[in-house]
Amino acid sequence: MNAPPEPQGRYASFEAFYPYYIHEHSNRTCRRIHVVGTGLVILAFVGFLLTLNPWWLLAMPLIGYGFAWVGHFFFEKNRPATFQYPLWSLMGDFRLFFETVTGRRRF
């Protein structure tokens, strides 16, 4: 699978960015780790809502980035897109999660 070329500047939209995001997650194990990590982030947020304990909020980025970085550094062997595109990468994580749990993308 060929990588979509990065633009000269920044991506103009999330829709333009998402094919690049998916390419950067072409390793199946990396994608699985991302999906598990994003699911745990959602559970941590639910934990916060149920308890109002701010430690759950602190846990969210640690869980999310921890799982994602393990996937990238050990399996995908690339640099996470979040370093260059933090908001769109976060949006990509949630889109990948929902596409996977709804069966639109293979786990």
C-alpha positions as CSV (number, residue, x, y, z in Angstrom):
1,M,0.0,0.0,0.0
2,N,1.5,3.3,-1.0
3,A,1.4,6.2,1.4
4,P,-0.7,9.2,0.4
5,P,1.8,12.0,-0.2
6,E,2.0,14.6,2.6
7,P,1.0,18.0,1.4
8,Q,3.6,20.8,1.0
9,G,2.0,22.5,4.0
10,R,-0.7,21.2,6.3
11,Y,-3.7,19.1,5.5
12,A,-6.7,21.3,4.6
13,S,-9.3,19.1,6.2
14,F,-9.7,16.0,8.4
15,E,-11.1,14.1,5.4
16,A,-7.9,14.8,3.5
17,F,-5.8,13.8,6.5
18,Y,-7.7,10.5,7.3
19,P,-6.2,8.4,4.4
20,Y,-2.7,9.4,5.7
21,Y,-3.7,8.5,9.2
22,I,-5.0,5.0,8.0
23,H,-1.8,4.5,6.1
24,E,0.3,5.3,9.2
25,H,-1.7,2.5,10.9
26,S,-1.3,-0.2,8.3
27,N,0.1,-2.7,10.8
28,R,-2.8,-4.8,12.1
29,T,-1.4,-5.2,15.6
30,C,-0.8,-1.4,15.8
31,R,-4.5,-0.8,14.9
32,R,-5.6,-3.4,17.5
33,I,-3.6,-1.7,20.2
34,H,-5.1,1.7,19.2
35,V,-8.6,0.3,19.4
36,V,-8.0,-1.2,22.8
37,G,-6.4,2.0,24.1
38,T,-9.2,4.2,22.8
39,G,-11.7,1.8,24.4
40,L,-9.9,2.1,27.7
41,V,-9.9,5.9,27.3
42,I,-13.6,5.9,26.9
43,L,-14.0,3.7,30.0
44,A,-11.7,6.0,32.0
45,F,-14.0,8.9,31.0
46,V,-17.0,7.0,32.1
47,G,-15.2,6.3,35.4
48,F,-14.7,10.0,35.8
49,L,-18.4,10.7,35.1
50,L,-19.4,8.1,37.6
51,T,-17.0,9.1,40.4
52,L,-16.0,12.7,39.5
53,N,-12.5,11.6,40.6
54,P,-10.0,13.8,38.5
55,W,-7.5,10.9,38.5
56,W,-9.6,9.3,35.8
57,L,-8.9,12.4,33.6
58,L,-5.2,12.2,34.3
59,A,-5.3,8.5,33.3
60,M,-7.0,9.2,29.9
61,P,-3.9,10.7,28.0
62,L,-1.6,8.2,29.7
63,I,-3.6,5.3,28.6
64,G,-4.3,6.7,25.1
65,Y,-0.8,7.8,24.3
66,G,0.7,4.8,26.1
67,F,-1.1,2.3,24.0
68,A,-0.7,4.3,20.7
69,W,3.0,4.8,21.2
70,V,3.6,1.1,21.9
71,G,1.8,0.3,18.7
72,H,3.8,2.7,16.7
73,F,7.3,2.2,18.1
74,F,7.2,-1.6,18.4
75,F,4.9,-2.7,15.6
76,E,4.3,0.0,13.1
77,K,7.9,1.2,13.5
78,N,7.0,4.8,12.6
79,R,6.6,8.1,14.3
80,P,3.0,8.8,15.6
81,A,1.1,11.3,13.5
82,T,0.0,13.0,16.7
83,F,3.4,14.8,16.9
84,Q,2.6,16.8,13.8
85,Y,-1.3,16.6,13.8
86,P,-2.4,16.3,17.4
87,L,-6.1,17.1,17.0
88,W,-6.7,15.3,13.8
89,S,-4.8,12.3,15.1
90,L,-7.1,12.2,18.1
91,M,-10.1,12.5,15.8
92,G,-8.6,9.7,13.7
93,D,-8.2,7.5,16.8
94,F,-11.9,7.8,17.6
95,R,-13.0,7.3,14.0
96,L,-10.8,4.2,13.7
97,F,-12.3,2.9,17.0
98,F,-15.9,3.4,15.8
99,E,-15.3,2.0,12.4
100,T,-13.8,-1.1,14.0
101,V,-16.5,-1.7,16.7
102,T,-19.2,-1.2,14.1
103,G,-17.6,-3.7,11.7
104,R,-16.8,-1.2,9.0
105,R,-13.0,-1.8,9.4
106,R,-11.4,-5.2,10.2
107,F,-10.0,-5.7,13.7
